[in-house]
Amino acid sequence: IITAFEVMEKGLPFVWQQMEKLITTQPLYLSLDLDVLDASSVPGVENPEPGGISSRELLYLIEKIAPYLDACDIVELSGETDPADITAKTAARIVLDIIGNYIQKKQ
């Protein structure tokens, strides 16, 4: 477990180093809970929490891990609480980045 405050204090390179340890020859599955993001950037999650990481930080980490993924899911999207669809658009961007990085790996 890496907290949002550890991300702030130790930086994204530290987080990536910890994530890299999970990359083996075994299939890698990511379950992404959208409420890891700060509530101000994703108001349409089941349990919005202040103090989460930014969408930029998450997209950076997604770009790093995506080429190694075998499967993933994105959870906690609650569109009815976000009339502007900001959260759904963020989730769609994450999916596109995962697919794009996976395809790039295969080339």
Phi, psi and omega in degrees: 000131175237122182278163177299326179290326174294322176301316180295315185284319187261340176089165182294326176302322176297315180299315180297320177301320179291321179292322180302330180296340181275349182275115179226195176278351178283153176302142182246124182243133178246126170249110186257116178268114185297340180281011167290337179279152177300139183303333181291337181259346177220080182289344184261053174243162182298322184224076183298131183235129173288152175089010177284181179282166180277160177295327177298317178297317179295317180297325176298312181292325176297316179299324181288318187271334187308318181298342183261355185283143173255333179197160177201163169219157178237125185235169177082013176283126180229078188303329183294343179265006182225082184297339179273356179060026179298317183293318178296321178294323176295315179298319179297319178297319178298314179299314179299319179294320178296311180297315180299316179290327177293315178297317180300323178297323184285345182275000000 
